[in-house]
């Protein structure tokens, strides 16, 4: 199961990495792992901040209406 997650995250990161580094470059694997970690951190940040931001926006919208 963990292998599927790693393979999927590296596959998604390879699209981003290929835009900046040639696939036959010797450092493609290292850059690919770096991009995968950055995408993972960004995804976790969005999940962690989604509820507080939604609650803030709902309160701010109520304040604007009145």
mmCIF file of the N, C-alpha and C atoms, coordinates in Angstrom:
data_MODEL
# 
_entry.id   MODEL 
# 
loop_
_atom_site.group_PDB 
_atom_site.id 
_atom_site.type_symbol 
_atom_site.label_atom_id 
_atom_site.label_alt_id 
_atom_site.label_comp_id 
_atom_site.label_asym_id 
_atom_site.label_entity_id 
_atom_site.label_seq_id 
_atom_site.pdbx_PDB_ins_code 
_atom_site.Cartn_x 
_atom_site.Cartn_y 
_atom_site.Cartn_z 
_atom_site.occupancy 
_atom_site.B_iso_or_equiv 
_atom_site.pdbx_formal_charge 
_atom_site.auth_seq_id 
_atom_site.auth_comp_id 
_atom_site.auth_asym_id 
_atom_site.auth_atom_id 
_atom_site.pdbx_PDB_model_num 
ATOM 1   N N  . UNK A 1 1  ? 0.824   -1.184 0.000   1.00 0.00 ? 1  UNK A N  1 
ATOM 2   C CA . UNK A 1 1  ? 0.000   0.000  0.000   1.00 0.00 ? 1  UNK A CA 1 
ATOM 3   C C  . UNK A 1 1  ? 0.875   1.256  0.000   1.00 0.00 ? 1  UNK A C  1 
ATOM 4   N N  . UNK A 1 2  ? 1.926   1.238  0.790   1.00 0.00 ? 2  UNK A N  1 
ATOM 5   C CA . UNK A 1 2  ? 2.834   2.388  0.830   1.00 0.00 ? 2  UNK A CA 1 
ATOM 6   C C  . UNK A 1 2  ? 3.555   2.534  -0.507  1.00 0.00 ? 2  UNK A C  1 
ATOM 7   N N  . UNK A 1 3  ? 3.847   1.420  -1.148  1.00 0.00 ? 3  UNK A N  1 
ATOM 8   C CA . UNK A 1 3  ? 4.491   1.455  -2.459  1.00 0.00 ? 3  UNK A CA 1 
ATOM 9   C C  . UNK A 1 3  ? 3.618   2.138  -3.499  1.00 0.00 ? 3  UNK A C  1 
ATOM 10  N N  . UNK A 1 4  ? 2.297   1.907  -3.413  1.00 0.00 ? 4  UNK A N  1 
ATOM 11  C CA . UNK A 1 4  ? 1.377   2.568  -4.338  1.00 0.00 ? 4  UNK A CA 1 
ATOM 12  C C  . UNK A 1 4  ? 1.405   4.072  -4.140  1.00 0.00 ? 4  UNK A C  1 
ATOM 13  N N  . UNK A 1 5  ? 1.405   4.488  -2.874  1.00 0.00 ? 5  UNK A N  1 
ATOM 14  C CA . UNK A 1 5  ? 1.428   5.925  -2.577  1.00 0.00 ? 5  UNK A CA 1 
ATOM 15  C C  . UNK A 1 5  ? 2.706   6.569  -3.091  1.00 0.00 ? 5  UNK A C  1 
ATOM 16  N N  . UNK A 1 6  ? 3.832   5.919  -2.852  1.00 0.00 ? 6  UNK A N  1 
ATOM 17  C CA . UNK A 1 6  ? 5.120   6.458  -3.307  1.00 0.00 ? 6  UNK A CA 1 
ATOM 18  C C  . UNK A 1 6  ? 5.163   6.511  -4.829  1.00 0.00 ? 6  UNK A C  1 
ATOM 19  N N  . UNK A 1 7  ? 4.705   5.455  -5.468  1.00 0.00 ? 7  UNK A N  1 
ATOM 20  C CA . UNK A 1 7  ? 4.722   5.411  -6.929  1.00 0.00 ? 7  UNK A CA 1 
ATOM 21  C C  . UNK A 1 7  ? 3.811   6.477  -7.528  1.00 0.00 ? 7  UNK A C  1 
ATOM 22  N N  . UNK A 1 8  ? 2.626   6.673  -6.939  1.00 0.00 ? 8  UNK A N  1 
ATOM 23  C CA . UNK A 1 8  ? 1.693   7.682  -7.428  1.00 0.00 ? 8  UNK A CA 1 
ATOM 24  C C  . UNK A 1 8  ? 2.248   9.091  -7.224  1.00 0.00 ? 8  UNK A C  1 
ATOM 25  N N  . UNK A 1 9  ? 2.838   9.346  -6.049  1.00 0.00 ? 9  UNK A N  1 
ATOM 26  C CA . UNK A 1 9  ? 3.383   10.685 -5.794  1.00 0.00 ? 9  UNK A CA 1 
ATOM 27  C C  . UNK A 1 9  ? 4.568   10.985 -6.705  1.00 0.00 ? 9  UNK A C  1 
ATOM 28  N N  . UNK A 1 10 ? 5.409   10.003 -6.970  1.00 0.00 ? 10 UNK A N  1 
ATOM 29  C CA . UNK A 1 10 ? 6.533   10.218 -7.879  1.00 0.00 ? 10 UNK A CA 1 
ATOM 30  C C  . UNK A 1 10 ? 6.060   10.383 -9.318  1.00 0.00 ? 10 UNK A C  1 
ATOM 31  N N  . UNK A 1 11 ? 4.991   9.698  -9.684  1.00 0.00 ? 11 UNK A N  1 
ATOM 32  C CA . UNK A 1 11 ? 4.453   9.848  -11.042 1.00 0.00 ? 11 UNK A CA 1 
ATOM 33  C C  . UNK A 1 11 ? 3.881   11.248 -11.238 1.00 0.00 ? 11 UNK A C  1 
ATOM 34  N N  . UNK A 1 12 ? 3.166   11.750 -10.232 1.00 0.00 ? 12 UNK A N  1 
ATOM 35  C CA . UNK A 1 12 ? 2.624   13.104 -10.338 1.00 0.00 ? 12 UNK A CA 1 
ATOM 36  C C  . UNK A 1 12 ? 3.739   14.147 -10.335 1.00 0.00 ? 12 UNK A C  1 
ATOM 37  N N  . UNK A 1 13 ? 4.759   13.923 -9.517  1.00 0.00 ? 13 UNK A N  1 
ATOM 38  C CA . UNK A 1 13 ? 5.866   14.873 -9.447  1.00 0.00 ? 13 UNK A CA 1 
ATOM 39  C C  . UNK A 1 13 ? 6.710   14.855 -10.715 1.00 0.00 ? 13 UNK A C  1 
ATOM 40  N N  . UNK A 1 14 ? 6.717   13.749 -11.424 1.00 0.00 ? 14 UNK A N  1 
ATOM 41  C CA . UNK A 1 14 ? 7.551   13.685 -12.627 1.00 0.00 ? 14 UNK A CA 1 
ATOM 42  C C  . UNK A 1 14 ? 7.036   14.613 -13.725 1.00 0.00 ? 14 UNK A C  1 
ATOM 43  N N  . UNK A 1 15 ? 5.726   14.892 -13.744 1.00 0.00 ? 15 UNK A N  1 
ATOM 44  C CA . UNK A 1 15 ? 5.207   15.853 -14.726 1.00 0.00 ? 15 UNK A CA 1 
ATOM 45  C C  . UNK A 1 15 ? 5.764   17.243 -14.459 1.00 0.00 ? 15 UNK A C  1 
ATOM 46  N N  . UNK A 1 16 ? 5.806   17.624 -13.198 1.00 0.00 ? 16 UNK A N  1 
ATOM 47  C CA . UNK A 1 16 ? 6.337   18.943 -12.831 1.00 0.00 ? 16 UNK A CA 1 
ATOM 48  C C  . UNK A 1 16 ? 7.847   18.979 -13.056 1.00 0.00 ? 16 UNK A C  1 
ATOM 49  N N  . UNK A 1 17 ? 8.523   17.922 -12.651 1.00 0.00 ? 17 UNK A N  1 
ATOM 50  C CA . UNK A 1 17 ? 9.981   17.875 -12.782 1.00 0.00 ? 17 UNK A CA 1 
ATOM 51  C C  . UNK A 1 17 ? 10.411  17.901 -14.242 1.00 0.00 ? 17 UNK A C  1 
ATOM 52  N N  . UNK A 1 18 ? 9.669   17.211 -15.101 1.00 0.00 ? 18 UNK A N  1 
ATOM 53  C CA . UNK A 1 18 ? 10.033  17.152 -16.516 1.00 0.00 ? 18 UNK A CA 1 
ATOM 54  C C  . UNK A 1 18 ? 9.939   18.517 -17.187 1.00 0.00 ? 18 UNK A C  1 
ATOM 55  N N  . UNK A 1 19 ? 9.184   19.432 -16.606 1.00 0.00 ? 19 UNK A N  1 
ATOM 56  C CA . UNK A 1 19 ? 9.086   20.773 -17.179 1.00 0.00 ? 19 UNK A CA 1 
ATOM 57  C C  . UNK A 1 19 ? 10.365  21.578 -16.950 1.00 0.00 ? 19 UNK A C  1 
ATOM 58  N N  . UNK A 1 20 ? 11.152  21.175 -15.947 1.00 0.00 ? 20 UNK A N  1 
ATOM 59  C CA . UNK A 1 20 ? 12.341  21.946 -15.590 1.00 0.00 ? 20 UNK A CA 1 
ATOM 60  C C  . UNK A 1 20 ? 13.651  21.195 -15.805 1.00 0.00 ? 20 UNK A C  1 
ATOM 61  N N  . UNK A 1 21 ? 13.623  19.859 -15.767 1.00 0.00 ? 21 UNK A N  1 
ATOM 62  C CA . UNK A 1 21 ? 14.840  19.050 -15.878 1.00 0.00 ? 21 UNK A CA 1 
ATOM 63  C C  . UNK A 1 21 ? 14.609  17.998 -16.960 1.00 0.00 ? 21 UNK A C  1 
ATOM 64  N N  . UNK A 1 22 ? 15.608  17.768 -17.797 1.00 0.00 ? 22 UNK A N  1 
ATOM 65  C CA . UNK A 1 22 ? 15.494  16.735 -18.821 1.00 0.00 ? 22 UNK A CA 1 
ATOM 66  C C  . UNK A 1 22 ? 15.430  15.357 -18.165 1.00 0.00 ? 22 UNK A C  1 
ATOM 67  N N  . UNK A 1 23 ? 14.608  14.464 -18.740 1.00 0.00 ? 23 UNK A N  1 
ATOM 68  C CA . UNK A 1 23 ? 14.425  13.146 -18.134 1.00 0.00 ? 23 UNK A CA 1 
ATOM 69  C C  . UNK A 1 23 ? 15.694  12.305 -18.138 1.00 0.00 ? 23 UNK A C  1 
ATOM 70  N N  . UNK A 1 24 ? 16.612  12.573 -19.055 1.00 0.00 ? 24 UNK A N  1 
ATOM 71  C CA . UNK A 1 24 ? 17.850  11.796 -19.088 1.00 0.00 ? 24 UNK A CA 1 
ATOM 72  C C  . UNK A 1 24 ? 18.982  12.460 -18.307 1.00 0.00 ? 24 UNK A C  1 
ATOM 73  N N  . UNK A 1 25 ? 18.669  13.532 -17.593 1.00 0.00 ? 25 UNK A N  1 
ATOM 74  C CA . UNK A 1 25 ? 19.692  14.189 -16.753 1.00 0.00 ? 25 UNK A CA 1 
ATOM 75  C C  . UNK A 1 25 ? 20.023  13.294 -15.563 1.00 0.00 ? 25 UNK A C  1 
ATOM 76  N N  . UNK A 1 26 ? 21.282  13.323 -15.124 1.00 0.00 ? 26 UNK A N  1 
ATOM 77  C CA . UNK A 1 26 ? 21.671  12.442 -14.018 1.00 0.00 ? 26 UNK A CA 1 
ATOM 78  C C  . UNK A 1 26 ? 20.992  12.792 -12.691 1.00 0.00 ? 26 UNK A C  1 
ATOM 79  N N  . UNK A 1 27 ? 20.551  14.016 -12.534 1.00 0.00 ? 27 UNK A N  1 
ATOM 80  C CA . UNK A 1 27 ? 19.938  14.407 -11.263 1.00 0.00 ? 27 UNK A CA 1 
ATOM 81  C C  . UNK A 1 27 ? 18.412  14.411 -11.319 1.00 0.00 ? 27 UNK A C  1 
ATOM 82  N N  . UNK A 1 28 ? 17.820  13.807 -12.341 1.00 0.00 ? 28 UNK A N  1 
ATOM 83  C CA . UNK A 1 28 ? 16.357  13.818 -12.478 1.00 0.00 ? 28 UNK A CA 1 
ATOM 84  C C  . UNK A 1 28 ? 15.687  13.128 -11.290 1.00 0.00 ? 28 UNK A C  1 
ATOM 85  N N  . UNK A 1 29 ? 16.223  12.026 -10.843 1.00 0.00 ? 29 UNK A N  1 
ATOM 86  C CA . UNK A 1 29 ? 15.624  11.294 -9.715  1.00 0.00 ? 29 UNK A CA 1 
ATOM 87  C C  . UNK A 1 29 ? 15.631  12.102 -8.430  1.00 0.00 ? 29 UNK A C  1 
ATOM 88  N N  . UNK A 1 30 ? 16.739  12.787 -8.181  1.00 0.00 ? 30 UNK A N  1 
ATOM 89  C CA . UNK A 1 30 ? 16.847  13.592 -6.963  1.00 0.00 ? 30 UNK A CA 1 
ATOM 90  C C  . UNK A 1 30 ? 15.859  14.755 -7.008  1.00 0.00 ? 30 UNK A C  1 
ATOM 91  N N  . UNK A 1 31 ? 15.801  15.426 -8.146  1.00 0.00 ? 31 UNK A N  1 
ATOM 92  C CA . UNK A 1 31 ? 14.875  16.554 -8.284  1.00 0.00 ? 31 UNK A CA 1 
ATOM 93  C C  . UNK A 1 31 ? 13.434  16.060 -8.222  1.00 0.00 ? 31 UNK A C  1 
ATOM 94  N N  . UNK A 1 32 ? 13.167  14.883 -8.773  1.00 0.00 ? 32 UNK A N  1 
ATOM 95  C CA . UNK A 1 32 ? 11.827  14.317 -8.741  1.00 0.00 ? 32 UNK A CA 1 
ATOM 96  C C  . UNK A 1 32 ? 11.377  14.041 -7.305  1.00 0.00 ? 32 UNK A C  1 
ATOM 97  N N  . UNK A 1 33 ? 12.252  13.485 -6.496  1.00 0.00 ? 33 UNK A N  1 
ATOM 98  C CA . UNK A 1 33 ? 11.909  13.229 -5.090  1.00 0.00 ? 33 UNK A CA 1 
ATOM 99  C C  . UNK A 1 33 ? 11.702  14.539 -4.346  1.00 0.00 ? 33 UNK A C  1 
ATOM 100 N N  . UNK A 1 34 ? 12.527  15.528 -4.628  1.00 0.00 ? 34 UNK A N  1 
ATOM 101 C CA . UNK A 1 34 ? 12.385  16.843 -3.990  1.00 0.00 ? 34 UNK A CA 1 
ATOM 102 C C  . UNK A 1 34 ? 11.042  17.472 -4.334  1.00 0.00 ? 34 UNK A C  1 
ATOM 103 N N  . UNK A 1 35 ? 10.651  17.405 -5.596  1.00 0.00 ? 35 UNK A N  1 
ATOM 104 C CA . UNK A 1 35 ? 9.366   17.965 -6.026  1.00 0.00 ? 35 UNK A CA 1 
ATOM 105 C C  . UNK A 1 35 ? 8.217   17.170 -5.404  1.00 0.00 ? 35 UNK A C  1 
ATOM 106 N N  . UNK A 1 36 ? 8.352   15.851 -5.302  1.00 0.00 ? 36 UNK A N  1 
ATOM 107 C CA . UNK A 1 36 ? 7.303   15.037 -4.685  1.00 0.00 ? 36 UNK A CA 1 
ATOM 108 C C  . UNK A 1 36 ? 7.107   15.422 -3.219  1.00 0.00 ? 36 UNK A C  1 
ATOM 109 N N  . UNK A 1 37 ? 8.196   15.672 -2.502  1.00 0.00 ? 37 UNK A N  1 
ATOM 110 C CA . UNK A 1 37 ? 8.086   16.080 -1.100  1.00 0.00 ? 37 UNK A CA 1 
ATOM 111 C C  . UNK A 1 37 ? 7.435   17.449 -0.995  1.00 0.00 ? 37 UNK A C  1 
ATOM 112 N N  . UNK A 1 38 ? 7.796   18.365 -1.873  1.00 0.00 ? 38 UNK A N  1 
ATOM 113 C CA . UNK A 1 38 ? 7.187   19.704 -1.847  1.00 0.00 ? 38 UNK A CA 1 
ATOM 114 C C  . UNK A 1 38 ? 5.688   19.611 -2.131  1.00 0.00 ? 38 UNK A C  1 
ATOM 115 N N  . UNK A 1 39 ? 5.294   18.806 -3.117  1.00 0.00 ? 39 UNK A N  1 
ATOM 116 C CA . UNK A 1 39 ? 3.876   18.644 -3.415  1.00 0.00 ? 39 UNK A CA 1 
ATOM 117 C C  . UNK A 1 39 ? 3.130   18.013 -2.248  1.00 0.00 ? 39 UNK A C  1 
ATOM 118 N N  . UNK A 1 40 ? 3.755   17.058 -1.575  1.00 0.00 ? 40 UNK A N  1 
ATOM 119 C CA . UNK A 1 40 ? 3.142   16.429 -0.404  1.00 0.00 ? 40 UNK A CA 1 
ATOM 120 C C  . UNK A 1 40 ? 2.936   17.441 0.719   1.00 0.00 ? 40 UNK A C  1 
ATOM 121 N N  . UNK A 1 41 ? 3.942   18.249 0.986   1.00 0.00 ? 41 UNK A N  1 
ATOM 122 C CA . UNK A 1 41 ? 3.840   19.265 2.034   1.00 0.00 ? 41 UNK A CA 1 
ATOM 123 C C  . UNK A 1 41 ? 2.772   20.299 1.692   1.00 0.00 ? 41 UNK A C  1 
ATOM 124 N N  . UNK A 1 42 ? 2.724   20.711 0.427   1.00 0.00 ? 42 UNK A N  1 
ATOM 125 C CA . UNK A 1 42 ? 1.704   21.681 0.024   1.00 0.00 ? 42 UNK A CA 1 
ATOM 126 C C  . UNK A 1 42 ? 0.298   21.091 0.150   1.00 0.00 ? 42 UNK A C  1 
ATOM 127 N N  . UNK A 1 43 ? 0.143   19.827 -0.213  1.00 0.00 ? 43 UNK A N  1 
ATOM 128 C CA . UNK A 1 43 ? -1.152  19.173 -0.075  1.00 0.00 ? 43 UNK A CA 1 
ATOM 129 C C  . UNK A 1 43 ? -1.584  19.053 1.373   1.00 0.00 ? 43 UNK A C  1 
ATOM 130 N N  . UNK A 1 44 ? -0.651  18.710 2.250   1.00 0.00 ? 44 UNK A N  1 
ATOM 131 C CA . UNK A 1 44 ? -0.966  18.614 3.678   1.00 0.00 ? 44 UNK A CA 1 
ATOM 132 C C  . UNK A 1 44 ? -1.282  19.983 4.273   1.00 0.00 ? 44 UNK A C  1 
ATOM 133 N N  . UNK A 1 45 ? -0.606  21.020 3.803   1.00 0.00 ? 45 UNK A N  1 
ATOM 134 C CA . UNK A 1 45 ? -0.892  22.374 4.288   1.00 0.00 ? 45 UNK A CA 1 
ATOM 135 C C  . UNK A 1 45 ? -2.298  22.808 3.884   1.00 0.00 ? 45 UNK A C  1 
ATOM 136 N N  . UNK A 1 46 ? -2.689  22.491 2.664   1.00 0.00 ? 46 UNK A N  1 
ATOM 137 C CA . UNK A 1 46 ? -4.044  22.833 2.217   1.00 0.00 ? 46 UNK A CA 1 
ATOM 138 C C  . UNK A 1 46 ? -5.079  22.105 3.061   1.00 0.00 ? 46 UNK A C  1 
ATOM 139 N N  . UNK A 1 47 ? -4.845  20.822 3.317   1.00 0.00 ? 47 UNK A N  1 
ATOM 140 C CA . UNK A 1 47 ? -5.781  20.061 4.148   1.00 0.00 ? 47 UNK A CA 1 
ATOM 141 C C  . UNK A 1 47 ? -5.839  20.591 5.572   1.00 0.00 ? 47 UNK A C  1 
ATOM 142 N N  . UNK A 1 48 ? -4.707  20.992 6.107   1.00 0.00 ? 48 UNK A N  1 
ATOM 143 C CA . UNK A 1 48 ? -4.669  21.482 7.483   1.00 0.00 ? 48 UNK A CA 1 
ATOM 144 C C  . UNK A 1 48 ? -5.315  22.853 7.621   1.00 0.00 ? 48 UNK A C  1 
ATOM 145 N N  . UNK A 1 49 ? -5.189  23.682 6.604   1.00 0.00 ? 49 UNK A N  1 
ATOM 146 C CA . UNK A 1 49 ? -5.700  25.046 6.689   1.00 0.00 ? 49 UNK A CA 1 
ATOM 147 C C  . UNK A 1 49 ? -7.082  25.215 6.081   1.00 0.00 ? 49 UNK A C  1 
ATOM 148 N N  . UNK A 1 50 ? -7.639  24.174 5.478   1.00 0.00 ? 50 UNK A N  1 
ATOM 149 C CA . UNK A 1 50 ? -8.911  24.309 4.792   1.00 0.00 ? 50 UNK A CA 1 
ATOM 150 C C  . UNK A 1 50 ? -10.032 24.719 5.747   1.00 0.00 ? 50 UNK A C  1 
ATOM 151 N N  . UNK A 1 51 ? -10.165 24.037 6.855   1.00 0.00 ? 51 UNK A N  1 
ATOM 152 C CA . UNK A 1 51 ? -11.254 24.325 7.793   1.00 0.00 ? 51 UNK A CA 1 
ATOM 153 C C  . UNK A 1 51 ? -11.117 25.712 8.426   1.00 0.00 ? 51 UNK A C  1 
ATOM 154 N N  . UNK A 1 52 ? -9.947  26.100 8.955   1.00 0.00 ? 52 UNK A N  1 
ATOM 155 C CA . UNK A 1 52 ? -9.853  27.444 9.529   1.00 0.00 ? 52 UNK A CA 1 
ATOM 156 C C  . UNK A 1 52 ? -10.100 28.549 8.507   1.00 0.00 ? 52 UNK A C  1 
ATOM 157 N N  . UNK A 1 53 ? -9.641  28.381 7.292   1.00 0.00 ? 53 UNK A N  1 
ATOM 158 C CA . UNK A 1 53 ? -9.850  29.400 6.272   1.00 0.00 ? 53 UNK A CA 1 
ATOM 159 C C  . UNK A 1 53 ? -11.321 29.459 5.903   1.00 0.00 ? 53 UNK A C  1 
ATOM 160 N N  . UNK A 1 54 ? -11.974 28.315 5.797   1.00 0.00 ? 54 UNK A N  1 
ATOM 161 C CA . UNK A 1 54 ? -13.394 28.299 5.462   1.00 0.00 ? 54 UNK A CA 1 
ATOM 162 C C  . UNK A 1 54 ? -14.213 28.955 6.574   1.00 0.00 ? 54 UNK A C  1 
ATOM 163 N N  . UNK A 1 55 ? -13.859 28.686 7.824   1.00 0.00 ? 55 UNK A N  1 
ATOM 164 C CA . UNK A 1 55 ? -14.573 29.305 8.940   1.00 0.00 ? 55 UNK A CA 1 
ATOM 165 C C  . UNK A 1 55 ? -14.344 30.813 8.963   1.00 0.00 ? 55 UNK A C  1 
ATOM 166 N N  . UNK A 1 56 ? -13.124 31.232 8.677   1.00 0.00 ? 56 UNK A N  1 
ATOM 167 C CA . UNK A 1 56 ? -12.831 32.667 8.652   1.00 0.00 ? 56 UNK A CA 1 
ATOM 168 C C  . UNK A 1 56 ? -13.605 33.355 7.532   1.00 0.00 ? 56 UNK A C  1 
ATOM 169 N N  . UNK A 1 57 ? -13.638 32.729 6.362   1.00 0.00 ? 57 UNK A N  1 
ATOM 170 C CA . UNK A 1 57 ? -14.336 33.333 5.231   1.00 0.00 ? 57 UNK A CA 1 
ATOM 171 C C  . UNK A 1 57 ? -15.835 33.421 5.507   1.00 0.00 ? 57 UNK A C  1 
ATOM 172 N N  . UNK A 1 58 ? -16.387 32.397 6.143   1.00 0.00 ? 58 UNK A N  1 
ATOM 173 C CA . UNK A 1 58 ? -17.805 32.426 6.454   1.00 0.00 ? 58 UNK A CA 1 
ATOM 174 C C  . UNK A 1 58 ? -18.116 33.558 7.430   1.00 0.00 ? 58 UNK A C  1 
ATOM 175 N N  . UNK A 1 59 ? -17.280 33.745 8.444   1.00 0.00 ? 59 UNK A N  1 
ATOM 176 C CA . UNK A 1 59 ? -17.470 34.829 9.400   1.00 0.00 ? 59 UNK A CA 1 
ATOM 177 C C  . UNK A 1 59 ? -17.262 36.188 8.770   1.00 0.00 ? 59 UNK A C  1 
ATOM 178 N N  . UNK A 1 60 ? -16.280 36.307 7.905   1.00 0.00 ? 60 UNK A N  1 
ATOM 179 C CA . UNK A 1 60 ? -16.018 37.582 7.236   1.00 0.00 ? 60 UNK A CA 1 
ATOM 180 C C  . UNK A 1 60 ? -17.174 37.939 6.305   1.00 0.00 ? 60 UNK A C  1 
ATOM 181 N N  . UNK A 1 61 ? -17.747 36.933 5.636   1.00 0.00 ? 61 UNK A N  1 
ATOM 182 C CA . UNK A 1 61 ? -18.876 37.188 4.738   1.00 0.00 ? 61 UNK A CA 1 
ATOM 183 C C  . UNK A 1 61 ? -20.101 37.651 5.526   1.00 0.00 ? 61 UNK A C  1 
ATOM 184 N N  . UNK A 1 62 ? -20.312 37.045 6.705   1.00 0.00 ? 62 UNK A N  1 
ATOM 185 C CA . UNK A 1 62 ? -21.430 37.476 7.548   1.00 0.00 ? 62 UNK A CA 1 
ATOM 186 C C  . UNK A 1 62 ? -21.250 38.902 8.004   1.00 0.00 ? 62 UNK A C  1 
ATOM 187 N N  . UNK A 1 63 ? -20.033 39.278 8.339   1.00 0.00 ? 63 UNK A N  1 
ATOM 188 C CA . UNK A 1 63 ? -19.757 40.645 8.791   1.00 0.00 ? 63 UNK A CA 1 
ATOM 189 C C  . UNK A 1 63 ? -19.954 41.662 7.670   1.00 0.00 ? 63 UNK A C  1 
ATOM 190 N N  . UNK A 1 64 ? -19.664 41.278 6.448   1.00 0.00 ? 64 UNK A N  1 
ATOM 191 C CA . UNK A 1 64 ? -19.840 42.184 5.314   1.00 0.00 ? 64 UNK A CA 1 
ATOM 192 C C  . UNK A 1 64 ? -21.322 42.402 5.002   1.00 0.00 ? 64 UNK A C  1 
ATOM 193 N N  . UNK A 1 65 ? -22.132 41.376 5.222   1.00 0.00 ? 65 UNK A N  1 
ATOM 194 C CA . UNK A 1 65 ? -23.558 41.485 4.908   1.00 0.00 ? 65 UNK A CA 1 
ATOM 195 C C  . UNK A 1 65 ? -24.287 42.433 5.855   1.00 0.00 ? 65 UNK A C  1 
ATOM 196 N N  . UNK A 1 66 ? -23.847 42.488 7.107   1.00 0.00 ? 66 UNK A N  1 
ATOM 197 C CA . UNK A 1 66 ? -24.571 43.322 8.071   1.00 0.00 ? 66 UNK A CA 1 
ATOM 198 C C  . UNK A 1 66 ? -23.991 44.708 8.207   1.00 0.00 ? 66 UNK A C  1 
# 
